[in-house]
């Protein structure tokens, strides 16, 4: 049976991946900080889909949390075939409004955790000659968006580089770059959403469906929805200073994830 490990698994895109993969018959390892919520989500998935669901409570902003998930990914006796690095968060306000400690915590979750978990998973997957890794980034990776955008740009670049190095090994990597997704992301960060036009919102289940399709097609970067493909295309040809002024009006962060 295929086993998938998902971080940030109790809400938003993480929960949507869990539903989709459980529906396809995958056994699951769900990772998040809230142990009670993890247990409830696992029970619902078991009841609805009849699959094996394991829970691992871990805070990926801490070394101990990252190490616990690394150890699970490295366990050759219970191999993980699919890794979804989805955990993440946003800080409210402008660059100087967030504390340095909060910004460093963001880099810990978005960059260090993704690096360490991808490394642990891909090493085990390469030995078996198969495996899929999805690192959830954001459309913000292509925009001048402060620490959040910079961290997601790192995720995209890192994933592309690792995918190139592992080409032919049977291990496939992809960076998923959604725009605004209707999740708990903005509420948890204390961010208002009234200034975000309705046309910019995406559905988490549709984002996951697009990601699964793009992964099967062998793409290393997935931008779900034609609207955001246009945004990324425009960002590539528009002077960054100009695009930065425009993008700032829609709020500081794009993204659905949570540690």
N, C-alpha and C positions, 0 to 999 in steps of 0.2 A: 504494500500500500504506500502511495506517495504521502510524504509528510511535509507540511508547510509550517514555517515559523513566521509569525507576524508580530512586529513591535507596534506599540500604539494601537492595540487590537480591539479596544472596547468601544470606539466611537469613530465616526467619519469614514475616511477611506480605509482605515485599518479594519473596521467592522465590516465594510462592504467587501473587502478581500476575503475576510473570514467566511462570510455568507456564500460568496461565489465558489471558493475552493471547497467548502464543506458540501455544497450542492454537487460538485464534481467528484465527491467521494474521497477527498484528501483527509488524512488525519491531521490534526492541528496542534500547534504549540502556540498559545496566546501569551503575549508579553505586554504588561502594562504596570503602572504603579499601584493601582487600587485593587487589592486582593479580593475584596467583596464583590466589586463589579466584575472582575475577571471570572469569578466562580459563577455568577449569575449568567454571564454571557456564554460561558462554556456549557452550562446546563441547557440553555435554550438551543444551542447548536446541536448538542447531542440529541435532544428530544426531537428536533425537527428533521435532522439529516441522518441520524444513526451512526455518526462517525466518532472515532476516538478523539477526545479533546483534552490536552494537557495544559495546565496553567503555570506560568512562571512570573511571580511578582518581582519586578525589578525597576529601579529608577535609573535611567540611562544618563542622568546628569552626574552620577556617582561612579567611581571606579568599581565599587563592589557590584553595582547593578550591571555594568558592562561585562565584568568578569564572569558573572553568573550566566549571562546569555552566551558569551564566548564558549564557556564550558559545555553548554548544551549543544551548541553547533558543532563542537569538536568531538562529541561522543560518537565514536564509530559503531558502538553497539546499537544505537538508535538513530540512524542517519536522518538528516534533514535534507530534503530534495529541493525545496523552494524556500528562499528567504525574502521576506518583504520588510525592508527597512523603512518603516513609516513614521516612527516616533519623531515628534518635533513640536515647536511652539513659537509664538511671536511675542515680542515686547511692545507694549503700548507706547506711543509717542515718538518723537524724533530722536536722532542719534544721541544728543546730549541729555535727553530726558530719562533714558534707561541707565541704570547703574552699570558700572563696568563688570560687577559680579554677575549680573543678569546676562550681559552680553557674552561673557566667558562661558556661562552655563549653556547658552544657546550653541556656542561653538562646540562644546563638549558633546551635546546631543546630536547636532546636525553633522558634525565633521568627525570628531574622534570616535564616537560610537559607530558611525557608518563605516569608517575605515577598519576598526577592529572587528566588527561583526562580519563585514564582507570578507576580510582576510581569513577569519576562522572558518566561515562557510565555504569559501572557494577552495581552500586547501583540502578540505574533506571531500568536496564535490569532484575536484580534479582527480583525486585518487580513484573515485568510482567511475569517472569519465562521463558524468552527467550532473546537471543541476541548473537551476534558474535563480537569479537574484534581481530583485527590483528595488532600486533606491529611489524613494519618493522625494523629488526635488520640488520645483515650482516654476511657473512662468516668471516669477521674480528673479530667477537666475539670469535672465536675459535683459534685465532692467537695472538701472542704478537705484537700489533700494536699501542702502545701508547694510548693517551687519546681516540681516535676514537674507537679503538678496545675494550678498557676497558668500554666505555659507551655502546657499543653494547652488550658486554658480560653481563652487568647489565640488559639490556632489555630482553635478553634471560632468565636469572635467575629469574628476576621479573615475567615475563610472565608465566614461568613454575610453580612458587610458587603460583601465583594468580589462575592459572588454576586448580591446585590441591585443593585449598581452596574452589573454586566455583563449584567443581565437583558435579553433581546432581542437580544443581540449574537451569539448562537450559541455563546458560551463558557459552559460549565456547570461550577460548582464545588461540591464536597461535602466536608464534614468527616466522616471515618470514626472512630467512637468505640467500639472494642472493649474488652472487659474483659480478664481474664487469658487469654492465648493460649499454647498449648504451643510455645515457641520457645526460642532461646538467650538471650533477654533477661535472665532472672533469673540464669542461670549466669554470664554475662559480667559482671554487676554484682556478683557475689558474694553474691547474696541467696538465702536459703533459701526453700523453697516448701512445707515440710511442714505449715505452719499454714493452707494454702489448701485449702478443701474441694474434693473432686473435681468437684462440680456446677458450680463456678465456672470450670472450664477450657473453653476453646473451641478448635476446630480451625482452623488458618490458612486452609485451602482453603475451608472453609465461611464463614469471615468474608469472604473475597474474593468468594465467590458472592453473599453478601448485599449487599456493597458494589456490585457490578456491577448487581444488580437494583434497588437503591435509586437509583443514579445514573440508570439508564434511566427510572425513575419521576419524575425531576426533584427528588428530595429534596436539601436542602442539608446535612442532618445525618443520618447513618446510625448507628444503634446496633444492631449485629447481635445476634440472639438475644433471645427473649422474656424470658429471665432478666435480662438486663442492661437491657432496656427497663423492667422492673419496678424495678430498682435506681435507674435515673435518675428514674423517676416518683416513687419514694419520697424520693429526695434533694431533689426540688423542693418537697416539702411538709413535710419534717422539718427542725426547727431545725438550722442548720449545726453548732453546737457539739456537739449530741448525736450527729449523724451522723458528725462528725469523730472522736469517741471510739470509735465502733463501727468505722469504716473503718480506723483506725490498727491495729487488732488483726489485720488481714489483710495487713499489710506496707505499706511506704511507697509503692510505685508500682504502678499498673496500666499495662501497655503491652507491645507486642511488638517495638519497633523498635530499630534500631542504626545509627549513622552509617557 
